[in-house]
Amino acid sequence: MTQPLSLVSSAGSHVPQLETADLLLRGPHVTDLPEFASMSADPAFYRYLGGQPQNEEEVWRRLLAQQGHWALLGFGAWSVEEKATGRFIGNVGFFDFQRDLTPSIKGTLEAGWTLAPRVHGRGYASQAVQAALAWAGAHFPSARMTCIIDPDNVASLRVAHKAGFQEFARTTYRNEPIVLLERTKPRM
């Protein structure tokens, strides 16, 4: 009989921890999975993220990819925890997904942020992005920073512009229109 796999809930301990007034940015934990899976099944969450819900298996792979970025590249996504409640509310960070895009953004620090719809409108995305950008500026000062956003996602585009990202191209990704942005100067 095979013994069940023992999971370590603090696997993200080698990820630097960041804080804002309202948020804790920390490494991903196994215990984030239920909240992350619930969030990823909410139509208000996935509306601009491919338009399809993600099941627990897909969300688990995303958590593993976040941890893998840190292990292989020295950067990745933080799990965002609301200090007042201690609850996981989303992710913010940097990726290099080797996306098949023209123009290419491979080799850049691709910024990304996703937060639970229940916390939208509180300024949390801007707080989290500001903290992540400050960290990246200190650790990767000459890296080109990019992001991709659905052209209809006005709130996310607003966060990007506030953070100093400017549109440099429009293209398609997975047969959907997408805006490509790059950070030209710090503004937050």
C-alpha atoms as an extended CHARMM CRD file, in Angstrom:
* protein
*
       188  EXT
         1         1  MET       CA              0.0000000000        0.0000000000        0.0000000000  PROA      1               0.0000000000
         2         2  THR       CA              1.3370000000        3.4170000000       -0.9660000000  PROA      2               0.0000000000
         3         3  GLN       CA              1.6240000000        6.0760000000        1.6900000000  PROA      3               0.0000000000
         4         4  PRO       CA             -0.2570000000        9.3210000000        0.9090000000  PROA      4               0.0000000000
         5         5  LEU       CA              1.8610000000       12.2610000000       -0.1780000000  PROA      5               0.0000000000
         6         6  SER       CA              2.5930000000       14.6270000000        2.6780000000  PROA      6               0.0000000000
         7         7  LEU       CA              2.1980000000       18.2420000000        1.6160000000  PROA      7               0.0000000000
         8         8  VAL       CA              4.1580000000       21.0590000000        3.1980000000  PROA      8               0.0000000000
         9         9  SER       CA              1.8940000000       24.0860000000        3.4800000000  PROA      9               0.0000000000
        10        10  SER       CA              4.7600000000       26.5850000000        3.8190000000  PROA      10              0.0000000000
        11        11  ALA       CA              6.5580000000       25.6120000000        0.6070000000  PROA      11              0.0000000000
        12        12  GLY       CA              6.7300000000       29.2630000000       -0.4580000000  PROA      12              0.0000000000
        13        13  SER       CA              9.1220000000       30.1520000000        2.3690000000  PROA      13              0.0000000000
        14        14  HSD       CA             12.0240000000       31.0310000000        0.0130000000  PROA      14              0.0000000000
        15        15  VAL       CA              9.8850000000       33.6760000000       -1.6890000000  PROA      15              0.0000000000
        16        16  PRO       CA             10.5430000000       37.1640000000       -0.2990000000  PROA      16              0.0000000000
        17        17  GLN       CA              7.6800000000       38.5080000000        1.7710000000  PROA      17              0.0000000000
        18        18  LEU       CA              6.3760000000       42.0060000000        1.0670000000  PROA      18              0.0000000000
        19        19  GLU       CA              3.8420000000       44.1150000000        2.9490000000  PROA      19              0.0000000000
        20        20  THR       CA              1.6060000000       47.0390000000        2.1520000000  PROA      20              0.0000000000
        21        21  ALA       CA             -0.8230000000       48.8690000000        4.4080000000  PROA      21              0.0000000000
        22        22  ASP       CA             -3.5180000000       46.2460000000        3.8120000000  PROA      22              0.0000000000
        23        23  LEU       CA             -1.7820000000       43.2680000000        2.2270000000  PROA      23              0.0000000000
        24        24  LEU       CA              0.7960000000       40.5710000000        2.7950000000  PROA      24              0.0000000000
        25        25  LEU       CA              2.5300000000       39.3060000000       -0.3540000000  PROA      25              0.0000000000
        26        26  ARG       CA              3.9980000000       35.8800000000        0.3620000000  PROA      26              0.0000000000
        27        27  GLY       CA              4.9950000000       32.6750000000       -1.3510000000  PROA      27              0.0000000000
        28        28  PRO       CA              2.2310000000       30.3640000000       -2.5330000000  PROA      28              0.0000000000
        29        29  HSD       CA              1.0020000000       27.8040000000        0.0080000000  PROA      29              0.0000000000
        30        30  VAL       CA             -0.8470000000       24.5390000000       -0.4860000000  PROA      30              0.0000000000
        31        31  THR       CA             -3.5830000000       26.0040000000        1.6920000000  PROA      31              0.0000000000
        32        32  ASP       CA             -4.2550000000       28.6610000000       -0.9920000000  PROA      32              0.0000000000
        33        33  LEU       CA             -5.7170000000       26.0080000000       -3.2980000000  PROA      33              0.0000000000
        34        34  PRO       CA             -9.3660000000       25.9270000000       -2.0880000000  PROA      34              0.0000000000
        35        35  GLU       CA             -9.7330000000       29.7340000000       -2.1160000000  PROA      35              0.0000000000
        36        36  PHE       CA             -7.8440000000       30.0280000000       -5.4340000000  PROA      36              0.0000000000
        37        37  ALA       CA            -10.0130000000       27.3120000000       -7.0400000000  PROA      37              0.0000000000
        38        38  SER       CA            -13.1980000000       28.9800000000       -5.8140000000  PROA      38              0.0000000000
        39        39  MET       CA            -12.0250000000       32.3430000000       -7.1170000000  PROA      39              0.0000000000
        40        40  SER       CA            -11.0790000000       30.8180000000      -10.5060000000  PROA      40              0.0000000000
        41        41  ALA       CA            -14.5920000000       29.4040000000      -10.9310000000  PROA      41              0.0000000000
        42        42  ASP       CA            -16.2400000000       32.8290000000      -10.4810000000  PROA      42              0.0000000000
        43        43  PRO       CA            -17.3990000000       34.3280000000      -13.8280000000  PROA      43              0.0000000000
        44        44  ALA       CA            -16.4920000000       37.8150000000      -12.5710000000  PROA      44              0.0000000000
        45        45  PHE       CA            -12.9200000000       36.5540000000      -12.0650000000  PROA      45              0.0000000000
        46        46  TYR       CA            -12.2780000000       34.7010000000      -15.3210000000  PROA      46              0.0000000000
        47        47  ARG       CA            -14.2200000000       37.0720000000      -17.5750000000  PROA      47              0.0000000000
        48        48  TYR       CA            -11.0000000000       38.7030000000      -18.8440000000  PROA      48              0.0000000000
        49        49  LEU       CA             -8.7780000000       35.6670000000      -18.2970000000  PROA      49              0.0000000000
        50        50  GLY       CA             -9.7530000000       33.4560000000      -21.1950000000  PROA      50              0.0000000000
        51        51  GLY       CA            -13.4730000000       33.5330000000      -20.4870000000  PROA      51              0.0000000000
        52        52  GLN       CA            -13.5300000000       30.0280000000      -19.0210000000  PROA      52              0.0000000000
        53        53  PRO       CA            -13.4640000000       28.7880000000      -15.4250000000  PROA      53              0.0000000000
        54        54  GLN       CA            -10.4930000000       26.7760000000      -14.2490000000  PROA      54              0.0000000000
        55        55  ASN       CA            -10.9760000000       23.5860000000      -12.3000000000  PROA      55              0.0000000000
        56        56  GLU       CA             -8.9650000000       22.6160000000       -9.2400000000  PROA      56              0.0000000000
        57        57  GLU       CA             -6.4200000000       20.6680000000      -11.3120000000  PROA      57              0.0000000000
        58        58  GLU       CA             -5.7090000000       23.6880000000      -13.5230000000  PROA      58              0.0000000000
        59        59  VAL       CA             -5.4670000000       25.9850000000      -10.5200000000  PROA      59              0.0000000000
        60        60  TRP       CA             -3.0780000000       23.5440000000       -8.8250000000  PROA      60              0.0000000000
        61        61  ARG       CA             -0.8510000000       23.6920000000      -11.9210000000  PROA      61              0.0000000000
        62        62  ARG       CA             -0.8980000000       27.4940000000      -11.7150000000  PROA      62              0.0000000000
        63        63  LEU       CA              0.2610000000       27.3510000000       -8.1030000000  PROA      63              0.0000000000
        64        64  LEU       CA              3.0490000000       24.9690000000       -9.0940000000  PROA      64              0.0000000000
        65        65  ALA       CA              4.0600000000       27.2530000000      -11.9700000000  PROA      65              0.0000000000
        66        66  GLN       CA              4.2380000000       30.2010000000       -9.5830000000  PROA      66              0.0000000000
        67        67  GLN       CA              6.5710000000       28.2940000000       -7.3070000000  PROA      67              0.0000000000
        68        68  GLY       CA              8.5640000000       27.0740000000      -10.3090000000  PROA      68              0.0000000000
        69        69  HSD       CA              9.1870000000       30.6180000000      -11.5050000000  PROA      69              0.0000000000
        70        70  TRP       CA             10.8020000000       31.4500000000       -8.1760000000  PROA      70              0.0000000000
        71        71  ALA       CA             12.9120000000       28.2880000000       -8.1910000000  PROA      71              0.0000000000
        72        72  LEU       CA             14.0810000000       28.5530000000      -11.8190000000  PROA      72              0.0000000000
        73        73  LEU       CA             14.1320000000       32.2850000000      -12.5630000000  PROA      73              0.0000000000
        74        74  GLY       CA             14.4490000000       34.0840000000       -9.2150000000  PROA      74              0.0000000000
        75        75  PHE       CA             11.1170000000       35.8570000000       -9.6630000000  PROA      75              0.0000000000
        76        76  GLY       CA              7.4950000000       34.8060000000       -9.7180000000  PROA      76              0.0000000000
        77        77  ALA       CA              4.1000000000       35.5000000000       -8.2500000000  PROA      77              0.0000000000
        78        78  TRP       CA              3.2220000000       36.2110000000       -4.6800000000  PROA      78              0.0000000000
        79        79  SER       CA              0.0450000000       35.0150000000       -3.0860000000  PROA      79              0.0000000000
        80        80  VAL       CA             -1.7950000000       38.0690000000       -1.8380000000  PROA      80              0.0000000000
        81        81  GLU       CA             -3.3110000000       37.8270000000        1.6170000000  PROA      81              0.0000000000
        82        82  GLU       CA             -5.6380000000       40.4150000000        3.0830000000  PROA      82              0.0000000000
        83        83  LYS       CA             -4.1650000000       41.3930000000        6.4710000000  PROA      83              0.0000000000
        84        84  ALA       CA             -7.5490000000       42.1600000000        8.0670000000  PROA      84              0.0000000000
        85        85  THR       CA             -8.9260000000       38.6760000000        7.3640000000  PROA      85              0.0000000000
        86        86  GLY       CA             -5.8510000000       36.5200000000        6.7390000000  PROA      86              0.0000000000
        87        87  ARG       CA             -7.5680000000       35.2110000000        3.5870000000  PROA      87              0.0000000000
        88        88  PHE       CA             -5.9280000000       34.5030000000        0.2510000000  PROA      88              0.0000000000
        89        89  ILE       CA             -7.3360000000       37.0480000000       -2.2230000000  PROA      89              0.0000000000
        90        90  GLY       CA             -5.2210000000       36.5810000000       -5.3550000000  PROA      90              0.0000000000
        91        91  ASN       CA             -1.8130000000       36.8290000000       -6.9590000000  PROA      91              0.0000000000
        92        92  VAL       CA              0.5910000000       39.4690000000       -8.1680000000  PROA      92              0.0000000000
        93        93  GLY       CA              4.0320000000       39.0950000000       -9.6370000000  PROA      93              0.0000000000
        94        94  PHE       CA              6.1880000000       38.4460000000      -12.6570000000  PROA      94              0.0000000000
        95        95  PHE       CA              6.3210000000       35.6740000000      -15.2020000000  PROA      95              0.0000000000
        96        96  ASP       CA              8.0670000000       34.4800000000      -18.3260000000  PROA      96              0.0000000000
        97        97  PHE       CA              5.5430000000       32.0670000000      -19.8550000000  PROA      97              0.0000000000
        98        98  GLN       CA              7.3210000000       31.9710000000      -23.2390000000  PROA      98              0.0000000000
        99        99  ARG       CA              4.0450000000       33.1370000000      -24.7780000000  PROA      99              0.0000000000
       100       100  ASP       CA              3.6020000000       32.7240000000      -28.5250000000  PROA      100             0.0000000000
       101       101  LEU       CA              2.9550000000       36.4060000000      -29.2510000000  PROA      101             0.0000000000
       102       102  THR       CA              3.9500000000       38.8290000000      -31.9680000000  PROA      102             0.0000000000
       103       103  PRO       CA              5.5810000000       41.0480000000      -30.9620000000  PROA      103             0.0000000000
       104       104  SER       CA              7.3340000000       38.7600000000      -28.5140000000  PROA      104             0.0000000000
       105       105  ILE       CA              7.5970000000       39.4870000000      -24.8030000000  PROA      105             0.0000000000
       106       106  LYS       CA              9.7710000000       36.4470000000      -24.0770000000  PROA      106             0.0000000000
       107       107  GLY       CA             12.6110000000       37.2580000000      -21.7070000000  PROA      107             0.0000000000
       108       108  THR       CA             10.8020000000       40.2030000000      -20.1060000000  PROA      108             0.0000000000
       109       109  LEU       CA              9.4060000000       40.4800000000      -16.6210000000  PROA      109             0.0000000000
       110       110  GLU       CA              5.7400000000       40.0390000000      -17.5070000000  PROA      110             0.0000000000
       111       111  ALA       CA              3.7630000000       41.6020000000      -14.6800000000  PROA      111             0.0000000000
       112       112  GLY       CA              0.4120000000       40.1350000000      -13.7630000000  PROA      112             0.0000000000
       113       113  TRP       CA             -2.2260000000       40.5680000000      -11.0870000000  PROA      113             0.0000000000
       114       114  THR       CA             -5.4800000000       38.8030000000      -10.3510000000  PROA      114             0.0000000000
       115       115  LEU       CA             -7.6220000000       39.4720000000       -7.3120000000  PROA      115             0.0000000000
       116       116  ALA       CA            -10.8810000000       38.0070000000       -6.0650000000  PROA      116             0.0000000000
       117       117  PRO       CA            -13.8950000000       39.9950000000       -7.3050000000  PROA      117             0.0000000000
       118       118  ARG       CA            -15.0970000000       40.4500000000       -3.7070000000  PROA      118             0.0000000000
       119       119  VAL       CA            -12.1260000000       42.7930000000       -3.0360000000  PROA      119             0.0000000000
       120       120  HSD       CA            -12.2440000000       44.7920000000       -6.2750000000  PROA      120             0.0000000000
       121       121  GLY       CA            -12.4680000000       48.5590000000       -5.8940000000  PROA      121             0.0000000000
       122       122  ARG       CA            -10.4790000000       48.7460000000       -2.6480000000  PROA      122             0.0000000000
       123       123  GLY       CA             -7.1650000000       49.7930000000       -4.1760000000  PROA      123             0.0000000000
       124       124  TYR       CA             -5.5850000000       46.4290000000       -3.3790000000  PROA      124             0.0000000000
       125       125  ALA       CA             -4.3840000000       45.7970000000       -6.9380000000  PROA      125             0.0000000000
       126       126  SER       CA             -2.5060000000       49.1070000000       -6.9970000000  PROA      126             0.0000000000
       127       127  GLN       CA             -0.9890000000       48.4230000000       -3.5630000000  PROA      127             0.0000000000
       128       128  ALA       CA              0.1490000000       44.9380000000       -4.5580000000  PROA      128             0.0000000000
       129       129  VAL       CA              1.4980000000       46.0210000000       -7.9530000000  PROA      129             0.0000000000
       130       130  GLN       CA              3.3840000000       48.9290000000       -6.3800000000  PROA      130             0.0000000000
       131       131  ALA       CA              5.0580000000       46.6000000000       -3.8550000000  PROA      131             0.0000000000
       132       132  ALA       CA              5.9580000000       44.0530000000       -6.5530000000  PROA      132             0.0000000000
       133       133  LEU       CA              7.3720000000       46.7410000000       -8.8560000000  PROA      133             0.0000000000
       134       134  ALA       CA              9.4950000000       48.1900000000       -6.0470000000  PROA      134             0.0000000000
       135       135  TRP       CA             10.9070000000       44.7100000000       -5.3700000000  PROA      135             0.0000000000
       136       136  ALA       CA             11.5930000000       44.1080000000       -9.0840000000  PROA      136             0.0000000000
       137       137  GLY       CA             13.2080000000       47.5290000000       -9.4460000000  PROA      137             0.0000000000
       138       138  ALA       CA             15.6450000000       46.6630000000       -6.6690000000  PROA      138             0.0000000000
       139       139  HSD       CA             16.4290000000       43.1380000000       -7.9430000000  PROA      139             0.0000000000
       140       140  PHE       CA             16.1250000000       43.5150000000      -11.7340000000  PROA      140             0.0000000000
       141       141  PRO       CA             16.7750000000       47.2380000000      -12.3060000000  PROA      141             0.0000000000
       142       142  SER       CA             17.4850000000       47.0020000000      -16.0300000000  PROA      142             0.0000000000
       143       143  ALA       CA             14.8470000000       44.4020000000      -16.9350000000  PROA      143             0.0000000000
       144       144  ARG       CA             12.1610000000       45.2910000000      -19.4250000000  PROA      144             0.0000000000
       145       145  MET       CA              8.7370000000       44.9700000000      -17.7780000000  PROA      145             0.0000000000
       146       146  THR       CA              5.6460000000       44.1120000000      -19.8000000000  PROA      146             0.0000000000
       147       147  CYS       CA              2.0690000000       42.9930000000      -19.2440000000  PROA      147             0.0000000000
       148       148  ILE       CA             -0.8510000000       41.7950000000      -21.3460000000  PROA      148             0.0000000000
       149       149  ILE       CA             -4.4390000000       42.8410000000      -20.6650000000  PROA      149             0.0000000000
       150       150  ASP       CA             -7.7810000000       42.2050000000      -22.3070000000  PROA      150             0.0000000000
       151       151  PRO       CA             -8.7500000000       45.4930000000      -24.0420000000  PROA      151             0.0000000000
       152       152  ASP       CA            -12.1510000000       45.4440000000      -22.2860000000  PROA      152             0.0000000000
       153       153  ASN       CA            -10.6280000000       45.1440000000      -18.8010000000  PROA      153             0.0000000000
       154       154  VAL       CA            -10.7900000000       48.8440000000      -17.9930000000  PROA      154             0.0000000000
       155       155  ALA       CA             -9.9750000000       48.4200000000      -14.2840000000  PROA      155             0.0000000000
       156       156  SER       CA             -6.8050000000       46.4320000000      -14.9630000000  PROA      156             0.0000000000
       157       157  LEU       CA             -5.7240000000       48.8560000000      -17.6860000000  PROA      157             0.0000000000
       158       158  ARG       CA             -6.1700000000       51.6660000000      -15.1470000000  PROA      158             0.0000000000
       159       159  VAL       CA             -3.9210000000       49.8520000000      -12.6390000000  PROA      159             0.0000000000
       160       160  ALA       CA             -1.3250000000       49.2940000000      -15.3780000000  PROA      160             0.0000000000
       161       161  HSD       CA             -1.3240000000       52.9430000000      -16.4570000000  PROA      161             0.0000000000
       162       162  LYS       CA             -1.0740000000       54.1100000000      -12.8480000000  PROA      162             0.0000000000
       163       163  ALA       CA              1.9770000000       51.8470000000      -12.4850000000  PROA      163             0.0000000000
       164       164  GLY       CA              3.6670000000       53.4030000000      -15.5160000000  PROA      164             0.0000000000
       165       165  PHE       CA              2.7630000000       50.8330000000      -18.1860000000  PROA      165             0.0000000000
       166       166  GLN       CA              1.9640000000       52.1700000000      -21.6480000000  PROA      166             0.0000000000
       167       167  GLU       CA              0.5010000000       50.3560000000      -24.6270000000  PROA      167             0.0000000000
       168       168  PHE       CA              3.0130000000       49.4160000000      -27.3050000000  PROA      168             0.0000000000
       169       169  ALA       CA              1.0000000000       46.9600000000      -29.4220000000  PROA      169             0.0000000000
       170       170  ARG       CA             -2.3140000000       45.2240000000      -29.9500000000  PROA      170             0.0000000000
       171       171  THR       CA             -2.3930000000       41.6320000000      -31.1060000000  PROA      171             0.0000000000
       172       172  THR       CA             -4.2360000000       38.3800000000      -30.5250000000  PROA      172             0.0000000000
       173       173  TYR       CA             -3.4560000000       35.7150000000      -27.9870000000  PROA      173             0.0000000000
       174       174  ARG       CA             -5.3030000000       32.4030000000      -28.1190000000  PROA      174             0.0000000000
       175       175  ASN       CA             -7.6130000000       33.9050000000      -30.7550000000  PROA      175             0.0000000000
       176       176  GLU       CA             -8.6290000000       36.8170000000      -28.5080000000  PROA      176             0.0000000000
       177       177  PRO       CA             -7.6040000000       40.4880000000      -28.7700000000  PROA      177             0.0000000000
       178       178  ILE       CA             -4.9640000000       41.5870000000      -26.2860000000  PROA      178             0.0000000000
       179       179  VAL       CA             -3.1640000000       44.8150000000      -25.3870000000  PROA      179             0.0000000000
       180       180  LEU       CA              0.5900000000       44.6230000000      -24.8250000000  PROA      180             0.0000000000
       181       181  LEU       CA              2.0350000000       47.1850000000      -22.4440000000  PROA      181             0.0000000000
       182       182  GLU       CA              5.5220000000       48.0060000000      -21.2110000000  PROA      182             0.0000000000
       183       183  ARG       CA              6.6580000000       49.9960000000      -18.2280000000  PROA      183             0.0000000000
       184       184  THR       CA              8.3360000000       53.1200000000      -19.4510000000  PROA      184             0.0000000000
       185       185  LYS       CA              8.8680000000       54.8610000000      -16.1390000000  PROA      185             0.0000000000
       186       186  PRO       CA              7.8210000000       54.4730000000      -12.5020000000  PROA      186             0.0000000000
       187       187  ARG       CA              4.6910000000       56.4680000000      -11.6390000000  PROA      187             0.0000000000
       188       188  MET       CA              3.1800000000       54.9560000000       -8.4950000000  PROA      188             0.0000000000
